[in-house]
Amino acid sequence: MGRIRNTMNLAKQSWEVLKADKELLALPIMSFIASAIVAASFVVPMFFIGEEPGAIGYVVMFLMYVALAFVTIYFNTALVSAADERLQGGDPTVGTALAGANRLIGRIFPWAVISATVSIVLRAVEQRGGALGRIAAGFAGLAWTLVTFLVIPIFVVEGLTVGNAIKRSAELFKRTWGENMAAQFGFGILGFLLAIPAILIIALGVAAGSGVALGIAILVGVLWIVGVSVVLAALNAIFQTALFHYAANGQSLGPFGHGALSTAFRRK
């Protein structure tokens, strides 16, 4: 409970940073819209391929995974770039955030290809391995997420290549694996708690038994969840950047208190 409580405090401190740059919430919104457009652009060809797509279908699927990964990583990089600028005393804007991501395209694209490849491999294991495969894919996916958690801040701050960034992220994870996991799960719990009102709204719409009421409830619930996702994406990028600085250099930047960060990244 102490670690989860600490994560909530870190989320509050991340919010203090975000309050100074609310316009940065536009970045996860842009990411959501871009991802929807990319996904939609692949729906028609995938639909015509059918359930047994063959070689062409797998190529199309891989390209879709790469494109979606690229969009997500690009805007996450922009958020981390903005967070780093703010934590170091700057005044970021959406423009400077995007410029920060643009200068790292050479890192973002290969990282998107690697991420897409890992996702496809894990999906194949999950689909073909039965219950055991699903368990194995779940654990492997979690391990991959944890070990590569700091790759994007490493791109932004240290400018390492993809291979070296993965090694660096793994090195920092080895020092702080327990606290790293507690922090990430804490943000997951926070997201779940913030989504509860949306679940209740939809449940009330179902209970009302009216088609109009249900439609309104679903719309409000979905918008609520999207809003929560947008805010959490921004908070997570700020949190991720602050933790990287402390893990790599022992620095407590911006509103992050030394005590909270030292708990999140206690040296082994």
ChimeraX attribute file (.defattr): number of C-alpha atoms within 10 A of each C-alpha:
attribute: neighborCount
match mode: 1-to-1
recipient: residues
	/A:1	8
	/A:2	9
	/A:3	18
	/A:4	19
	/A:5	12
	/A:6	19
	/A:7	26
	/A:8	17
	/A:9	15
	/A:10	27
	/A:11	22
	/A:12	16
	/A:13	20
	/A:14	25
	/A:15	21
	/A:16	15
	/A:17	21
	/A:18	19
	/A:19	11
	/A:20	12
	/A:21	17
	/A:22	14
	/A:23	12
	/A:24	23
	/A:25	19
	/A:26	15
	/A:27	21
	/A:28	23
	/A:29	18
	/A:30	15
	/A:31	19
	/A:32	18
	/A:33	13
	/A:34	17
	/A:35	18
	/A:36	12
	/A:37	12
	/A:38	16
	/A:39	15
	/A:40	12
	/A:41	12
	/A:42	15
	/A:43	13
	/A:44	10
	/A:45	13
	/A:46	17
	/A:47	11
	/A:48	10
	/A:49	15
	/A:50	10
	/A:51	9
	/A:52	8
	/A:53	15
	/A:54	10
	/A:55	9
	/A:56	11
	/A:57	18
	/A:58	15
	/A:59	12
	/A:60	16
	/A:61	19
	/A:62	17
	/A:63	15
	/A:64	20
	/A:65	20
	/A:66	23
	/A:67	21
	/A:68	21
	/A:69	22
	/A:70	22
	/A:71	21
	/A:72	19
	/A:73	21
	/A:74	24
	/A:75	23
	/A:76	24
	/A:77	26
	/A:78	27
	/A:79	32
	/A:80	29
	/A:81	26
	/A:82	31
	/A:83	30
	/A:84	25
	/A:85	18
	/A:86	20
	/A:87	20
	/A:88	11
	/A:89	10
	/A:90	11
	/A:91	13
	/A:92	20
	/A:93	16
	/A:94	18
	/A:95	12
	/A:96	15
	/A:97	23
	/A:98	20
	/A:99	14
	/A:100	20
	/A:101	25
	/A:102	16
	/A:103	11
	/A:104	19
	/A:105	15
	/A:106	12
	/A:107	21
	/A:108	24
	/A:109	19
	/A:110	16
	/A:111	23
	/A:112	21
	/A:113	18
	/A:114	15
	/A:115	19
	/A:116	22
	/A:117	16
	/A:118	15
	/A:119	18
	/A:120	17
	/A:121	13
	/A:122	19
	/A:123	17
	/A:124	14
	/A:125	18
	/A:126	18
	/A:127	13
	/A:128	11
	/A:129	14
	/A:130	11
	/A:131	11
	/A:132	12
	/A:133	17
	/A:134	18
	/A:135	14
	/A:136	16
	/A:137	21
	/A:138	16
	/A:139	13
	/A:140	14
	/A:141	15
	/A:142	12
	/A:143	13
	/A:144	14
	/A:145	14
	/A:146	17
	/A:147	21
	/A:148	18
	/A:149	21
	/A:150	22
	/A:151	24
	/A:152	32
	/A:153	27
	/A:154	23
	/A:155	22
	/A:156	21
	/A:157	15
	/A:158	10
	/A:159	14
	/A:160	17
	/A:161	17
	/A:162	20
	/A:163	12
	/A:164	14
	/A:165	22
	/A:166	21
	/A:167	15
	/A:168	19
	/A:169	21
	/A:170	20
	/A:171	15
	/A:172	21
	/A:173	21
	/A:174	14
	/A:175	15
	/A:176	17
	/A:177	20
	/A:178	15
	/A:179	21
	/A:180	22
	/A:181	19
	/A:182	18
	/A:183	25
	/A:184	19
	/A:185	15
	/A:186	21
	/A:187	20
	/A:188	13
	/A:189	15
	/A:190	17
	/A:191	16
	/A:192	13
	/A:193	10
	/A:194	17
	/A:195	19
	/A:196	13
	/A:197	14
	/A:198	20
	/A:199	17
	/A:200	13
	/A:201	20
	/A:202	21
	/A:203	15
	/A:204	15
	/A:205	20
	/A:206	16
	/A:207	11
	/A:208	13
	/A:209	10
	/A:210	11
	/A:211	11
	/A:212	11
	/A:213	16
	/A:214	19
	/A:215	14
	/A:216	15
	/A:217	22
	/A:218	20
	/A:219	15
	/A:220	15
	/A:221	22
	/A:222	17
	/A:223	13
	/A:224	19
	/A:225	20
	/A:226	16
	/A:227	17
	/A:228	17
	/A:229	18
	/A:230	20
	/A:231	20
	/A:232	22
	/A:233	19
	/A:234	26
	/A:235	26
	/A:236	20
	/A:237	23
	/A:238	28
	/A:239	26
	/A:240	23
	/A:241	27
	/A:242	25
	/A:243	26
	/A:244	24
	/A:245	19
	/A:246	19
	/A:247	22
	/A:248	14
	/A:249	9
	/A:250	14
	/A:251	16
	/A:252	20
	/A:253	19
	/A:254	17
	/A:255	15
	/A:256	23
	/A:257	13
	/A:258	14
	/A:259	11
	/A:260	17
	/A:261	24
	/A:262	17
	/A:263	14
	/A:264	25
	/A:265	24
	/A:266	16
	/A:267	13
	/A:268	8
